[in-house]
């Protein structure tokens, strides 16, 4: 698991940290939808509720992580 700092707002998380988290979630090789990856990422973060900003940032990170894997 990547060492990601804990912040009170998704706005403080750097894209590279969220991408690292997405890559970590995907590293087990299980076939998941983007929503399932984002859900697992959310569980690793300190938030209690998932608002639209959090949802958008997590999905952006999933897309970026998949792009990195595709080369």
mmCIF file as Biopython writes it, N, C-alpha, C and O atoms, coordinates in Angstrom:
data_model
#
loop_
_atom_site.group_PDB
_atom_site.id
_atom_site.type_symbol
_atom_site.label_atom_id
_atom_site.label_alt_id
_atom_site.label_comp_id
_atom_site.label_asym_id
_atom_site.label_entity_id
_atom_site.label_seq_id
_atom_site.pdbx_PDB_ins_code
_atom_site.Cartn_x
_atom_site.Cartn_y
_atom_site.Cartn_z
_atom_site.occupancy
_atom_site.B_iso_or_equiv
_atom_site.auth_seq_id
_atom_site.auth_asym_id
_atom_site.pdbx_PDB_model_num
ATOM 1   N N  . UNK A ? 1  ? 0.851   -1.188 0.000   1.0 0.0 1  A 1 
ATOM 2   C CA . UNK A ? 1  ? 0.000   0.000  0.000   1.0 0.0 1  A 1 
ATOM 3   C C  . UNK A ? 1  ? 0.886   1.236  0.000   1.0 0.0 1  A 1 
ATOM 4   O O  . UNK A ? 1  ? 1.837   1.323  0.777   1.0 0.0 1  A 1 
ATOM 5   N N  . UNK A ? 2  ? 0.577   2.190  -0.869  1.0 0.0 2  A 1 
ATOM 6   C CA . UNK A ? 2  ? 1.385   3.410  -0.894  1.0 0.0 2  A 1 
ATOM 7   C C  . UNK A ? 2  ? 1.207   4.234  0.385   1.0 0.0 2  A 1 
ATOM 8   O O  . UNK A ? 2  ? 0.137   4.246  0.993   1.0 0.0 2  A 1 
ATOM 9   N N  . UNK A ? 3  ? 2.254   4.901  0.765   1.0 0.0 3  A 1 
ATOM 10  C CA . UNK A ? 3  ? 2.221   5.752  1.951   1.0 0.0 3  A 1 
ATOM 11  C C  . UNK A ? 3  ? 1.639   7.108  1.542   1.0 0.0 3  A 1 
ATOM 12  O O  . UNK A ? 3  ? 2.340   7.963  1.001   1.0 0.0 3  A 1 
ATOM 13  N N  . UNK A ? 4  ? 0.361   7.282  1.809   1.0 0.0 4  A 1 
ATOM 14  C CA . UNK A ? 4  ? -0.342  8.499  1.402   1.0 0.0 4  A 1 
ATOM 15  C C  . UNK A ? 4  ? -0.738  9.266  2.658   1.0 0.0 4  A 1 
ATOM 16  O O  . UNK A ? 4  ? -1.329  8.690  3.571   1.0 0.0 4  A 1 
ATOM 17  N N  . UNK A ? 5  ? -0.420  10.554 2.714   1.0 0.0 5  A 1 
ATOM 18  C CA . UNK A ? 5  ? -0.800  11.358 3.879   1.0 0.0 5  A 1 
ATOM 19  C C  . UNK A ? 5  ? -2.319  11.426 4.022   1.0 0.0 5  A 1 
ATOM 20  O O  . UNK A ? 5  ? -3.052  11.215 3.056   1.0 0.0 5  A 1 
ATOM 21  N N  . UNK A ? 6  ? -2.772  11.718 5.211   1.0 0.0 6  A 1 
ATOM 22  C CA . UNK A ? 6  ? -4.199  11.856 5.487   1.0 0.0 6  A 1 
ATOM 23  C C  . UNK A ? 6  ? -4.554  13.337 5.542   1.0 0.0 6  A 1 
ATOM 24  O O  . UNK A ? 6  ? -3.969  14.111 6.298   1.0 0.0 6  A 1 
ATOM 25  N N  . UNK A ? 7  ? -5.525  13.702 4.723   1.0 0.0 7  A 1 
ATOM 26  C CA . UNK A ? 7  ? -5.999  15.089 4.684   1.0 0.0 7  A 1 
ATOM 27  C C  . UNK A ? 7  ? -7.493  15.118 4.951   1.0 0.0 7  A 1 
ATOM 28  O O  . UNK A ? 7  ? -8.185  14.110 4.803   1.0 0.0 7  A 1 
ATOM 29  N N  . UNK A ? 8  ? -7.981  16.282 5.344   1.0 0.0 8  A 1 
ATOM 30  C CA . UNK A ? 8  ? -9.408  16.420 5.631   1.0 0.0 8  A 1 
ATOM 31  C C  . UNK A ? 8  ? -10.246 16.691 4.389   1.0 0.0 8  A 1 
ATOM 32  O O  . UNK A ? 8  ? -11.472 16.584 4.428   1.0 0.0 8  A 1 
ATOM 33  N N  . UNK A ? 9  ? -9.587  17.042 3.285   1.0 0.0 9  A 1 
ATOM 34  C CA . UNK A ? 9  ? -10.308 17.335 2.045   1.0 0.0 9  A 1 
ATOM 35  C C  . UNK A ? 9  ? -9.621  16.665 0.870   1.0 0.0 9  A 1 
ATOM 36  O O  . UNK A ? 9  ? -8.394  16.579 0.828   1.0 0.0 9  A 1 
ATOM 37  N N  . UNK A ? 10 ? -10.408 16.191 -0.081  1.0 0.0 10 A 1 
ATOM 38  C CA . UNK A ? 10 ? -9.853  15.575 -1.290  1.0 0.0 10 A 1 
ATOM 39  C C  . UNK A ? 10 ? -9.018  16.589 -2.065  1.0 0.0 10 A 1 
ATOM 40  O O  . UNK A ? 10 ? -8.118  16.213 -2.816  1.0 0.0 10 A 1 
ATOM 41  N N  . UNK A ? 11 ? -9.317  17.879 -1.883  1.0 0.0 11 A 1 
ATOM 42  C CA . UNK A ? 11 ? -8.600  18.931 -2.610  1.0 0.0 11 A 1 
ATOM 43  C C  . UNK A ? 11 ? -7.117  18.988 -2.253  1.0 0.0 11 A 1 
ATOM 44  O O  . UNK A ? 11 ? -6.314  19.490 -3.039  1.0 0.0 11 A 1 
ATOM 45  N N  . UNK A ? 12 ? -6.747  18.483 -1.081  1.0 0.0 12 A 1 
ATOM 46  C CA . UNK A ? 12 ? -5.350  18.525 -0.649  1.0 0.0 12 A 1 
ATOM 47  C C  . UNK A ? 12 ? -4.520  17.357 -1.185  1.0 0.0 12 A 1 
ATOM 48  O O  . UNK A ? 12 ? -3.291  17.387 -1.120  1.0 0.0 12 A 1 
ATOM 49  N N  . UNK A ? 13 ? -5.186  16.333 -1.712  1.0 0.0 13 A 1 
ATOM 50  C CA . UNK A ? 13 ? -4.465  15.166 -2.228  1.0 0.0 13 A 1 
ATOM 51  C C  . UNK A ? 13 ? -3.873  15.476 -3.593  1.0 0.0 13 A 1 
ATOM 52  O O  . UNK A ? 13 ? -4.548  16.026 -4.464  1.0 0.0 13 A 1 
ATOM 53  N N  . UNK A ? 14 ? -2.619  15.121 -3.771  1.0 0.0 14 A 1 
ATOM 54  C CA . UNK A ? 14 ? -1.957  15.317 -5.048  1.0 0.0 14 A 1 
ATOM 55  C C  . UNK A ? 14 ? -2.391  14.204 -5.996  1.0 0.0 14 A 1 
ATOM 56  O O  . UNK A ? 14 ? -2.628  13.073 -5.572  1.0 0.0 14 A 1 
ATOM 57  N N  . UNK A ? 15 ? -2.493  14.533 -7.277  1.0 0.0 15 A 1 
ATOM 58  C CA . UNK A ? 15 ? -2.897  13.531 -8.272  1.0 0.0 15 A 1 
ATOM 59  C C  . UNK A ? 15 ? -2.019  12.287 -8.193  1.0 0.0 15 A 1 
ATOM 60  O O  . UNK A ? 15 ? -2.521  11.168 -8.287  1.0 0.0 15 A 1 
ATOM 61  N N  . UNK A ? 16 ? -0.716  12.474 -8.022  1.0 0.0 16 A 1 
ATOM 62  C CA . UNK A ? 16 ? 0.194   11.314 -8.019  1.0 0.0 16 A 1 
ATOM 63  C C  . UNK A ? 16 ? -0.118  10.366 -6.861  1.0 0.0 16 A 1 
ATOM 64  O O  . UNK A ? 16 ? 0.058   9.155  -6.996  1.0 0.0 16 A 1 
ATOM 65  N N  . UNK A ? 17 ? -0.580  10.900 -5.722  1.0 0.0 17 A 1 
ATOM 66  C CA . UNK A ? 17 ? -0.942  10.049 -4.595  1.0 0.0 17 A 1 
ATOM 67  C C  . UNK A ? 17 ? -2.193  9.221  -4.903  1.0 0.0 17 A 1 
ATOM 68  O O  . UNK A ? 17 ? -2.255  8.033  -4.587  1.0 0.0 17 A 1 
ATOM 69  N N  . UNK A ? 18 ? -3.177  9.856  -5.514  1.0 0.0 18 A 1 
ATOM 70  C CA . UNK A ? 18 ? -4.408  9.141  -5.850  1.0 0.0 18 A 1 
ATOM 71  C C  . UNK A ? 18 ? -4.151  8.112  -6.956  1.0 0.0 18 A 1 
ATOM 72  O O  . UNK A ? 18 ? -4.731  7.026  -6.939  1.0 0.0 18 A 1 
ATOM 73  N N  . UNK A ? 19 ? -3.291  8.448  -7.908  1.0 0.0 19 A 1 
ATOM 74  C CA . UNK A ? 19 ? -2.931  7.494  -8.960  1.0 0.0 19 A 1 
ATOM 75  C C  . UNK A ? 19 ? -2.183  6.308  -8.357  1.0 0.0 19 A 1 
ATOM 76  O O  . UNK A ? 19 ? -2.425  5.163  -8.739  1.0 0.0 19 A 1 
ATOM 77  N N  . UNK A ? 20 ? -1.278  6.574  -7.421  1.0 0.0 20 A 1 
ATOM 78  C CA . UNK A ? 20 ? -0.551  5.488  -6.751  1.0 0.0 20 A 1 
ATOM 79  C C  . UNK A ? 20 ? -1.521  4.576  -6.015  1.0 0.0 20 A 1 
ATOM 80  O O  . UNK A ? 20 ? -1.346  3.358  -6.013  1.0 0.0 20 A 1 
ATOM 81  N N  . UNK A ? 21 ? -2.532  5.150  -5.397  1.0 0.0 21 A 1 
ATOM 82  C CA . UNK A ? 21 ? -3.538  4.361  -4.692  1.0 0.0 21 A 1 
ATOM 83  C C  . UNK A ? 21 ? -4.327  3.503  -5.684  1.0 0.0 21 A 1 
ATOM 84  O O  . UNK A ? 21 ? -4.585  2.327  -5.428  1.0 0.0 21 A 1 
ATOM 85  N N  . UNK A ? 22 ? -4.704  4.095  -6.808  1.0 0.0 22 A 1 
ATOM 86  C CA . UNK A ? 22 ? -5.435  3.339  -7.837  1.0 0.0 22 A 1 
ATOM 87  C C  . UNK A ? 22 ? -4.577  2.190  -8.369  1.0 0.0 22 A 1 
ATOM 88  O O  . UNK A ? 22 ? -5.068  1.072  -8.529  1.0 0.0 22 A 1 
ATOM 89  N N  . UNK A ? 23 ? -3.314  2.456  -8.639  1.0 0.0 23 A 1 
ATOM 90  C CA . UNK A ? 23 ? -2.416  1.403  -9.125  1.0 0.0 23 A 1 
ATOM 91  C C  . UNK A ? 23 ? -2.274  0.291  -8.098  1.0 0.0 23 A 1 
ATOM 92  O O  . UNK A ? 23 ? -2.221  -0.885 -8.457  1.0 0.0 23 A 1 
ATOM 93  N N  . UNK A ? 24 ? -2.213  0.653  -6.833  1.0 0.0 24 A 1 
ATOM 94  C CA . UNK A ? 24 ? -2.114  -0.342 -5.774  1.0 0.0 24 A 1 
ATOM 95  C C  . UNK A ? 24 ? -3.362  -1.224 -5.736  1.0 0.0 24 A 1 
ATOM 96  O O  . UNK A ? 24 ? -3.262  -2.446 -5.623  1.0 0.0 24 A 1 
ATOM 97  N N  . UNK A ? 25 ? -4.537  -0.599 -5.832  1.0 0.0 25 A 1 
ATOM 98  C CA . UNK A ? 25 ? -5.788  -1.360 -5.820  1.0 0.0 25 A 1 
ATOM 99  C C  . UNK A ? 25 ? -5.825  -2.324 -7.009  1.0 0.0 25 A 1 
ATOM 100 O O  . UNK A ? 25 ? -6.273  -3.463 -6.874  1.0 0.0 25 A 1 
ATOM 101 N N  . UNK A ? 26 ? -5.357  -1.867 -8.167  1.0 0.0 26 A 1 
ATOM 102 C CA . UNK A ? 26 ? -5.403  -2.693 -9.372  1.0 0.0 26 A 1 
ATOM 103 C C  . UNK A ? 26 ? -4.304  -3.754 -9.408  1.0 0.0 26 A 1 
ATOM 104 O O  . UNK A ? 26 ? -4.356  -4.669 -10.230 1.0 0.0 26 A 1 
ATOM 105 N N  . UNK A ? 27 ? -3.320  -3.642 -8.535  1.0 0.0 27 A 1 
ATOM 106 C CA . UNK A ? 27 ? -2.151  -4.521 -8.606  1.0 0.0 27 A 1 
ATOM 107 C C  . UNK A ? 27 ? -2.438  -5.980 -8.256  1.0 0.0 27 A 1 
ATOM 108 O O  . UNK A ? 27 ? -1.605  -6.848 -8.516  1.0 0.0 27 A 1 
ATOM 109 N N  . UNK A ? 28 ? -3.605  -6.263 -7.670  1.0 0.0 28 A 1 
ATOM 110 C CA . UNK A ? 28 ? -3.905  -7.649 -7.326  1.0 0.0 28 A 1 
ATOM 111 C C  . UNK A ? 28 ? -4.365  -8.468 -8.527  1.0 0.0 28 A 1 
ATOM 112 O O  . UNK A ? 28 ? -4.516  -9.687 -8.434  1.0 0.0 28 A 1 
ATOM 113 N N  . UNK A ? 29 ? -4.584  -7.797 -9.648  1.0 0.0 29 A 1 
ATOM 114 C CA . UNK A ? 29 ? -4.927  -8.498 -10.877 1.0 0.0 29 A 1 
ATOM 115 C C  . UNK A ? 29 ? -6.395  -8.876 -11.016 1.0 0.0 29 A 1 
ATOM 116 O O  . UNK A ? 29 ? -6.785  -9.465 -12.024 1.0 0.0 29 A 1 
ATOM 117 N N  . UNK A ? 30 ? -7.215  -8.547 -10.021 1.0 0.0 30 A 1 
ATOM 118 C CA . UNK A ? 30 ? -8.645  -8.843 -10.129 1.0 0.0 30 A 1 
ATOM 119 C C  . UNK A ? 30 ? -9.287  -7.924 -11.162 1.0 0.0 30 A 1 
ATOM 120 O O  . UNK A ? 30 ? -8.933  -6.751 -11.272 1.0 0.0 30 A 1 
ATOM 121 N N  . UNK A ? 31 ? -10.222 -8.466 -11.904 1.0 0.0 31 A 1 
ATOM 122 C CA . UNK A ? 31 ? -10.937 -7.676 -12.895 1.0 0.0 31 A 1 
ATOM 123 C C  . UNK A ? 31 ? -12.032 -6.891 -12.190 1.0 0.0 31 A 1 
ATOM 124 O O  . UNK A ? 31 ? -12.950 -7.475 -11.615 1.0 0.0 31 A 1 
ATOM 125 N N  . UNK A ? 32 ? -11.935 -5.566 -12.234 1.0 0.0 32 A 1 
ATOM 126 C CA . UNK A ? 32 ? -12.904 -4.697 -11.569 1.0 0.0 32 A 1 
ATOM 127 C C  . UNK A ? 32 ? -13.342 -3.596 -12.531 1.0 0.0 32 A 1 
ATOM 128 O O  . UNK A ? 32 ? -12.612 -3.220 -13.448 1.0 0.0 32 A 1 
ATOM 129 N N  . UNK A ? 33 ? -14.539 -3.097 -12.300 1.0 0.0 33 A 1 
ATOM 130 C CA . UNK A ? 33 ? -14.991 -1.921 -13.037 1.0 0.0 33 A 1 
ATOM 131 C C  . UNK A ? 33 ? -14.299 -0.692 -12.436 1.0 0.0 33 A 1 
ATOM 132 O O  . UNK A ? 33 ? -13.745 -0.754 -11.338 1.0 0.0 33 A 1 
ATOM 133 N N  . UNK A ? 34 ? -14.338 0.405  -13.159 1.0 0.0 34 A 1 
ATOM 134 C CA . UNK A ? 34 ? -13.780 1.653  -12.631 1.0 0.0 34 A 1 
ATOM 135 C C  . UNK A ? 34 ? -14.454 2.031  -11.322 1.0 0.0 34 A 1 
ATOM 136 O O  . UNK A ? 34 ? -13.803 2.517  -10.398 1.0 0.0 34 A 1 
ATOM 137 N N  . UNK A ? 35 ? -15.760 1.805  -11.247 1.0 0.0 35 A 1 
ATOM 138 C CA . UNK A ? 35 ? -16.508 2.140  -10.031 1.0 0.0 35 A 1 
ATOM 139 C C  . UNK A ? 35 ? -16.035 1.292  -8.853  1.0 0.0 35 A 1 
ATOM 140 O O  . UNK A ? 35 ? -15.919 1.795  -7.735  1.0 0.0 35 A 1 
ATOM 141 N N  . UNK A ? 36 ? -15.765 0.031  -9.091  1.0 0.0 36 A 1 
ATOM 142 C CA . UNK A ? 36 ? -15.280 -0.847 -8.021  1.0 0.0 36 A 1 
ATOM 143 C C  . UNK A ? 36 ? -13.880 -0.441 -7.552  1.0 0.0 36 A 1 
ATOM 144 O O  . UNK A ? 36 ? -13.573 -0.506 -6.362  1.0 0.0 36 A 1 
ATOM 145 N N  . UNK A ? 37 ? -13.046 -0.025 -8.490  1.0 0.0 37 A 1 
ATOM 146 C CA . UNK A ? 37 ? -11.707 0.461  -8.120  1.0 0.0 37 A 1 
ATOM 147 C C  . UNK A ? 37 ? -11.841 1.721  -7.277  1.0 0.0 37 A 1 
ATOM 148 O O  . UNK A ? 37 ? -11.197 1.850  -6.236  1.0 0.0 37 A 1 
ATOM 149 N N  . UNK A ? 38 ? -12.681 2.651  -7.730  1.0 0.0 38 A 1 
ATOM 150 C CA . UNK A ? 38 ? -12.893 3.898  -6.995  1.0 0.0 38 A 1 
ATOM 151 C C  . UNK A ? 38 ? -13.462 3.623  -5.606  1.0 0.0 38 A 1 
ATOM 152 O O  . UNK A ? 38 ? -13.092 4.295  -4.643  1.0 0.0 38 A 1 
ATOM 153 N N  . UNK A ? 39 ? -14.353 2.647  -5.492  1.0 0.0 39 A 1 
ATOM 154 C CA . UNK A ? 39 ? -14.940 2.290  -4.199  1.0 0.0 39 A 1 
ATOM 155 C C  . UNK A ? 39 ? -13.858 1.778  -3.245  1.0 0.0 39 A 1 
ATOM 156 O O  . UNK A ? 39 ? -13.835 2.148  -2.071  1.0 0.0 39 A 1 
ATOM 157 N N  . UNK A ? 40 ? -12.977 0.937  -3.746  1.0 0.0 40 A 1 
ATOM 158 C CA . UNK A ? 40 ? -11.903 0.421  -2.902  1.0 0.0 40 A 1 
ATOM 159 C C  . UNK A ? 40 ? -10.952 1.549  -2.485  1.0 0.0 40 A 1 
ATOM 160 O O  . UNK A ? 40 ? -10.482 1.578  -1.347  1.0 0.0 40 A 1 
ATOM 161 N N  . UNK A ? 41 ? -10.673 2.466  -3.396  1.0 0.0 41 A 1 
ATOM 162 C CA . UNK A ? 41 ? -9.839  3.622  -3.075  1.0 0.0 41 A 1 
ATOM 163 C C  . UNK A ? 41 ? -10.489 4.446  -1.970  1.0 0.0 41 A 1 
ATOM 164 O O  . UNK A ? 41 ? -9.822  4.864  -1.024  1.0 0.0 41 A 1 
ATOM 165 N N  . UNK A ? 42 ? -11.797 4.676  -2.095  1.0 0.0 42 A 1 
ATOM 166 C CA . UNK A ? 42 ? -12.527 5.464  -1.107  1.0 0.0 42 A 1 
ATOM 167 C C  . UNK A ? 42 ? -12.382 4.850  0.277   1.0 0.0 42 A 1 
ATOM 168 O O  . UNK A ? 42 ? -12.217 5.567  1.264   1.0 0.0 42 A 1 
ATOM 169 N N  . UNK A ? 43 ? -12.442 3.528  0.352   1.0 0.0 43 A 1 
ATOM 170 C CA . UNK A ? 43 ? -12.322 2.833  1.637   1.0 0.0 43 A 1 
ATOM 171 C C  . UNK A ? 43 ? -10.952 3.036  2.280   1.0 0.0 43 A 1 
ATOM 172 O O  . UNK A ? 43 ? -10.819 2.934  3.499   1.0 0.0 43 A 1 
ATOM 173 N N  . UNK A ? 44 ? -9.949  3.318  1.479   1.0 0.0 44 A 1 
ATOM 174 C CA . UNK A ? 44 ? -8.597  3.532  1.989   1.0 0.0 44 A 1 
ATOM 175 C C  . UNK A ? 44 ? -8.356  4.980  2.428   1.0 0.0 44 A 1 
ATOM 176 O O  . UNK A ? 44 ? -7.340  5.285  3.052   1.0 0.0 44 A 1 
ATOM 177 N N  . UNK A ? 45 ? -9.284  5.855  2.103   1.0 0.0 45 A 1 
ATOM 178 C CA . UNK A ? 45 ? -9.155  7.276  2.444   1.0 0.0 45 A 1 
ATOM 179 C C  . UNK A ? 45 ? -9.995  7.575  3.687   1.0 0.0 45 A 1 
ATOM 180 O O  . UNK A ? 45 ? -10.886 6.799  4.035   1.0 0.0 45 A 1 
ATOM 181 N N  . UNK A ? 46 ? -9.716  8.692  4.356   1.0 0.0 46 A 1 
ATOM 182 C CA . UNK A ? 46 ? -10.353 8.956  5.653   1.0 0.0 46 A 1 
ATOM 183 C C  . UNK A ? 46 ? -11.759 9.564  5.601   1.0 0.0 46 A 1 
ATOM 184 O O  . UNK A ? 46 ? -12.268 10.025 6.623   1.0 0.0 46 A 1 
ATOM 185 N N  . UNK A ? 47 ? -12.377 9.568  4.447   1.0 0.0 47 A 1 
ATOM 186 C CA . UNK A ? 47 ? -13.655 10.259 4.320   1.0 0.0 47 A 1 
ATOM 187 C C  . UNK A ? 47 ? -14.820 9.364  4.713   1.0 0.0 47 A 1 
ATOM 188 O O  . UNK A ? 47 ? -14.777 8.148  4.529   1.0 0.0 47 A 1 
ATOM 189 N N  . UNK A ? 48 ? -15.856 9.980  5.255   1.0 0.0 48 A 1 
ATOM 190 C CA . UNK A ? 48 ? -17.050 9.252  5.655   1.0 0.0 48 A 1 
ATOM 191 C C  . UNK A ? 48 ? -18.134 9.286  4.571   1.0 0.0 48 A 1 
ATOM 192 O O  . UNK A ? 48 ? -18.892 8.333  4.392   1.0 0.0 48 A 1 
ATOM 193 N N  . UNK A ? 49 ? -18.180 10.417 3.855   1.0 0.0 49 A 1 
ATOM 194 C CA . UNK A ? 49 ? -19.172 10.556 2.797   1.0 0.0 49 A 1 
ATOM 195 C C  . UNK A ? 49 ? -18.470 10.820 1.473   1.0 0.0 49 A 1 
ATOM 196 O O  . UNK A ? 49 ? -17.428 11.474 1.428   1.0 0.0 49 A 1 
ATOM 197 N N  . UNK A ? 50 ? -19.051 10.306 0.401   1.0 0.0 50 A 1 
ATOM 198 C CA . UNK A ? 50 ? -18.446 10.473 -0.919  1.0 0.0 50 A 1 
ATOM 199 C C  . UNK A ? 50 ? -19.274 11.452 -1.734  1.0 0.0 50 A 1 
ATOM 200 O O  . UNK A ? 50 ? -20.303 11.100 -2.311  1.0 0.0 50 A 1 
ATOM 201 N N  . UNK A ? 51 ? -18.797 12.693 -1.765  1.0 0.0 51 A 1 
ATOM 202 C CA . UNK A ? 51 ? -19.467 13.712 -2.556  1.0 0.0 51 A 1 
ATOM 203 C C  . UNK A ? 51 ? -18.987 13.688 -3.996  1.0 0.0 51 A 1 
ATOM 204 O O  . UNK A ? 51 ? -18.146 12.872 -4.373  1.0 0.0 51 A 1 
ATOM 205 N N  . UNK A ? 52 ? -19.525 14.580 -4.777  1.0 0.0 52 A 1 
ATOM 206 C CA . UNK A ? 52 ? -19.205 14.623 -6.208  1.0 0.0 52 A 1 
ATOM 207 C C  . UNK A ? 52 ? -17.728 14.935 -6.462  1.0 0.0 52 A 1 
ATOM 208 O O  . UNK A ? 52 ? -17.129 14.362 -7.371  1.0 0.0 52 A 1 
ATOM 209 N N  . UNK A ? 53 ? -17.134 15.834 -5.672  1.0 0.0 53 A 1 
ATOM 210 C CA . UNK A ? 53 ? -15.706 16.156 -5.869  1.0 0.0 53 A 1 
ATOM 211 C C  . UNK A ? 53 ? -14.825 14.936 -5.620  1.0 0.0 53 A 1 
ATOM 212 O O  . UNK A ? 53 ? -13.881 14.678 -6.367  1.0 0.0 53 A 1 
ATOM 213 N N  . UNK A ? 54 ? -15.137 14.204 -4.587  1.0 0.0 54 A 1 
ATOM 214 C CA . UNK A ? 54 ? -14.356 12.992 -4.285  1.0 0.0 54 A 1 
ATOM 215 C C  . UNK A ? 54 ? -14.545 11.985 -5.406  1.0 0.0 54 A 1 
ATOM 216 O O  . UNK A ? 54 ? -13.574 11.410 -5.897  1.0 0.0 54 A 1 
ATOM 217 N N  . UNK A ? 55 ? -15.776 11.771 -5.810  1.0 0.0 55 A 1 
ATOM 218 C CA . UNK A ? 55 ? -16.076 10.826 -6.884  1.0 0.0 55 A 1 
ATOM 219 C C  . UNK A ? 55 ? -15.295 11.177 -8.159  1.0 0.0 55 A 1 
ATOM 220 O O  . UNK A ? 55 ? -14.699 10.305 -8.790  1.0 0.0 55 A 1 
ATOM 221 N N  . UNK A ? 56 ? -15.307 12.446 -8.524  1.0 0.0 56 A 1 
ATOM 222 C CA . UNK A ? 56 ? -14.606 12.883 -9.731  1.0 0.0 56 A 1 
ATOM 223 C C  . UNK A ? 56 ? -13.098 12.660 -9.626  1.0 0.0 56 A 1 
ATOM 224 O O  . UNK A ? 56 ? -12.473 12.162 -10.563 1.0 0.0 56 A 1 
ATOM 225 N N  . UNK A ? 57 ? -12.523 13.025 -8.494  1.0 0.0 57 A 1 
ATOM 226 C CA . UNK A ? 57 ? -11.067 12.859 -8.321  1.0 0.0 57 A 1 
ATOM 227 C C  . UNK A ? 57 ? -10.659 11.387 -8.376  1.0 0.0 57 A 1 
ATOM 228 O O  . UNK A ? 57 ? -9.639  11.045 -8.975  1.0 0.0 57 A 1 
ATOM 229 N N  . UNK A ? 58 ? -11.453 10.523 -7.754  1.0 0.0 58 A 1 
ATOM 230 C CA . UNK A ? 58 ? -11.127 9.098  -7.762  1.0 0.0 58 A 1 
ATOM 231 C C  . UNK A ? 58 ? -11.221 8.524  -9.171  1.0 0.0 58 A 1 
ATOM 232 O O  . UNK A ? 58 ? -10.365 7.740  -9.582  1.0 0.0 58 A 1 
ATOM 233 N N  . UNK A ? 59 ? -12.250 8.908  -9.904  1.0 0.0 59 A 1 
ATOM 234 C CA . UNK A ? 59 ? -12.390 8.403  -11.272 1.0 0.0 59 A 1 
ATOM 235 C C  . UNK A ? 59 ? -11.297 8.956  -12.188 1.0 0.0 59 A 1 
ATOM 236 O O  . UNK A ? 59 ? -10.823 8.249  -13.077 1.0 0.0 59 A 1 
ATOM 237 N N  . UNK A ? 60 ? -10.898 10.192 -11.984 1.0 0.0 60 A 1 
ATOM 238 C CA . UNK A ? 60 ? -9.772  10.741 -12.755 1.0 0.0 60 A 1 
ATOM 239 C C  . UNK A ? 60 ? -8.502  9.953  -12.475 1.0 0.0 60 A 1 
ATOM 240 O O  . UNK A ? 60 ? -7.729  9.671  -13.390 1.0 0.0 60 A 1 
ATOM 241 N N  . UNK A ? 61 ? -8.287  9.599  -11.224 1.0 0.0 61 A 1 
ATOM 242 C CA . UNK A ? 61 ? -7.091  8.838  -10.839 1.0 0.0 61 A 1 
ATOM 243 C C  . UNK A ? 61 ? -7.122  7.444  -11.459 1.0 0.0 61 A 1 
ATOM 244 O O  . UNK A ? 61 ? -6.090  6.941  -11.904 1.0 0.0 61 A 1 
ATOM 245 N N  . UNK A ? 62 ? -8.287  6.822  -11.490 1.0 0.0 62 A 1 
ATOM 246 C CA . UNK A ? 62 ? -8.414  5.494  -12.115 1.0 0.0 62 A 1 
ATOM 247 C C  . UNK A ? 62 ? -8.073  5.572  -13.592 1.0 0.0 62 A 1 
ATOM 248 O O  . UNK A ? 62 ? -7.333  4.735  -14.110 1.0 0.0 62 A 1 
ATOM 249 N N  . UNK A ? 63 ? -8.612  6.579  -14.273 1.0 0.0 63 A 1 
ATOM 250 C CA . UNK A ? 63 ? -8.315  6.744  -15.702 1.0 0.0 63 A 1 
ATOM 251 C C  . UNK A ? 63 ? -6.832  6.967  -15.949 1.0 0.0 63 A 1 
ATOM 252 O O  . UNK A ? 63 ? -6.249  6.376  -16.858 1.0 0.0 63 A 1 
ATOM 253 N N  . UNK A ? 64 ? -6.229  7.819  -15.141 1.0 0.0 64 A 1 
ATOM 254 C CA . UNK A ? 64 ? -4.795  8.107  -15.287 1.0 0.0 64 A 1 
ATOM 255 C C  . UNK A ? 64 ? -3.953  6.862  -15.004 1.0 0.0 64 A 1 
ATOM 256 O O  . UNK A ? 64 ? -2.967  6.609  -15.695 1.0 0.0 64 A 1 
ATOM 257 N N  . UNK A ? 65 ? -4.338  6.089  -13.995 1.0 0.0 65 A 1 
ATOM 258 C CA . UNK A ? 65 ? -3.605  4.869  -13.661 1.0 0.0 65 A 1 
ATOM 259 C C  . UNK A ? 65 ? -3.701  3.863  -14.793 1.0 0.0 65 A 1 
ATOM 260 O O  . UNK A ? 65 ? -2.704  3.234  -15.148 1.0 0.0 65 A 1 
ATOM 261 N N  . UNK A ? 66 ? -4.884  3.703  -15.363 1.0 0.0 66 A 1 
ATOM 262 C CA . UNK A ? 66 ? -5.053  2.778  -16.488 1.0 0.0 66 A 1 
ATOM 263 C C  . UNK A ? 66 ? -4.250  3.244  -17.699 1.0 0.0 66 A 1 
ATOM 264 O O  . UNK A ? 66 ? -3.697  2.430  -18.438 1.0 0.0 66 A 1 
ATOM 265 N N  . UNK A ? 67 ? -4.192  4.541  -17.892 1.0 0.0 67 A 1 
ATOM 266 C CA . UNK A ? 67 ? -3.404  5.102  -18.991 1.0 0.0 67 A 1 
ATOM 267 C C  . UNK A ? 67 ? -1.915  4.783  -18.806 1.0 0.0 67 A 1 
ATOM 268 O O  . UNK A ? 67 ? -1.221  4.451  -19.767 1.0 0.0 67 A 1 
ATOM 269 N N  . UNK A ? 68 ? -1.435  4.887  -17.566 1.0 0.0 68 A 1 
ATOM 270 C CA . UNK A ? 68 ? -0.037  4.546  -17.281 1.0 0.0 68 A 1 
ATOM 271 C C  . UNK A ? 68 ? 0.231   3.076  -17.564 1.0 0.0 68 A 1 
ATOM 272 O O  . UNK A ? 68 ? 1.271   2.727  -18.123 1.0 0.0 68 A 1 
ATOM 273 N N  . UNK A ? 69 ? -0.697  2.223  -17.184 1.0 0.0 69 A 1 
ATOM 274 C CA . UNK A ? 69 ? -0.521  0.785  -17.394 1.0 0.0 69 A 1 
ATOM 275 C C  . UNK A ? 69 ? -0.548  0.415  -18.878 1.0 0.0 69 A 1 
ATOM 276 O O  . UNK A ? 69 ? 0.134   -0.517 -19.306 1.0 0.0 69 A 1 
ATOM 277 N N  . UNK A ? 70 ? -1.337  1.149  -19.654 1.0 0.0 70 A 1 
ATOM 278 C CA . UNK A ? 70 ? -1.430  0.874  -21.090 1.0 0.0 70 A 1 
ATOM 279 C C  . UNK A ? 70 ? -0.214  1.375  -21.846 1.0 0.0 70 A 1 
ATOM 280 O O  . UNK A ? 70 ? 0.024   1.005  -22.996 1.0 0.0 70 A 1 
ATOM 281 N N  . UNK A ? 71 ? 0.555   2.232  -21.170 1.0 0.0 71 A 1 
ATOM 282 C CA . UNK A ? 71 ? 1.803   2.718  -21.732 1.0 0.0 71 A 1 
ATOM 283 C C  . UNK A ? 71 ? 1.614   3.778  -22.725 1.0 0.0 71 A 1 
ATOM 284 O O  . UNK A ? 71 ? 2.589   4.283  -23.283 1.0 0.0 71 A 1 
#
